[in-house]
Amino acid sequence: MSAVSASAGSCGWFGSWLGARCGGQSGGGSRVPEIDASTGLLALAAVGAALALAWEIKRRRNRG
């Protein structure tokens, strides 16, 4: 039994995103955009910058 057929009971947005059969709809592959390496690196850089900013704000509040 695959993960998609195991989640057939959940017909929310998550179930339909996984391609589960909900209400007689046939499942199948869902189309998702591809993420290339440069886009992934930009996303990681944005998360890293946000974490660095949060760390710096916390450091300044605790120091002063």
BELZI-V135195 format. One record per pair of residues at least 12 apart in sequence whose ideal C-beta (glycine too) atoms are under 10 Angstrom apart, sorted by the first residue. I is the first residue (numbers start at 1). J is the second residue. If there is no record, write none. Layout:
# BELZI-V135195
i | j
I | J
I | J
This chain:
# BELZI-V135195
i | j
3 | 18
3 | 20
4 | 18
4 | 19
4 | 20
4 | 21
4 | 27
4 | 28
4 | 29
5 | 18
5 | 19
5 | 20
5 | 21
5 | 27
6 | 18
6 | 20
7 | 19
7 | 20
7 | 21
7 | 22
8 | 20
8 | 21
8 | 22
8 | 27
9 | 22
10 | 22
11 | 23
11 | 25
15 | 27
16 | 30
17 | 30
17 | 32
18 | 30
